[in-house]
């Protein structure tokens, strides 16, 4: 699942949800991003922070 955060509150909600659901988060900040090499395999969250820049 990819989540595109636009506010700090979005980030907080995703982190809280992931913690409650025992789901890992991989963070993308707008630079290079290699999904295959990241930690988002399986049922995890990719948190895209490029909307905050």
C-alpha positions in Angstrom: 0.0 0.0 0.0 1.3 3.5 -0.9 0.2 6.5 1.2 0.9 10.0 0.0 1.1 12.3 3.0 0.3 16.0 2.5 0.4 17.1 6.1 2.2 16.2 9.3 -1.1 15.0 10.6 -1.3 12.5 7.7 2.1 11.1 8.7 1.1 10.8 12.4 -2.1 8.9 11.4 -0.2 6.5 9.2 2.4 5.8 11.9 -0.3 5.3 14.5 -2.2 2.9 12.2 0.9 1.0 11.3 1.9 0.6 15.0 -1.6 -0.5 16.0 -1.7 -3.0 13.0 1.9 -4.2 13.4 2.7 -3.1 9.9 6.1 -2.0 8.7 6.6 1.4 7.0 9.1 2.3 4.3 9.6 6.0 3.8 10.0 7.8 0.5 11.0 11.5 0.5 11.1 12.3 -3.2 14.6 11.0 -4.1 15.5 7.7 -5.6 13.3 4.9 -4.5 13.9 1.3 -5.3 10.7 -0.6 -4.2 12.2 -4.0 -4.8 15.1 -3.3 -2.5 13.0 -1.6 0.2 11.2 -3.1 3.2 7.7 -2.9 1.7 7.4 -6.4 0.5 4.3 -8.1 1.8 1.5 -6.3 3.5 3.3 -3.1 4.5 3.1 0.6 3.9 5.1 2.8 1.7 4.8 6.4 3.1 5.6 9.0 0.4 6.6 12.3 1.9 7.2 14.1 -1.3 4.0 16.1 -0.8 5.5 17.7 2.3 8.5 19.2 0.5 
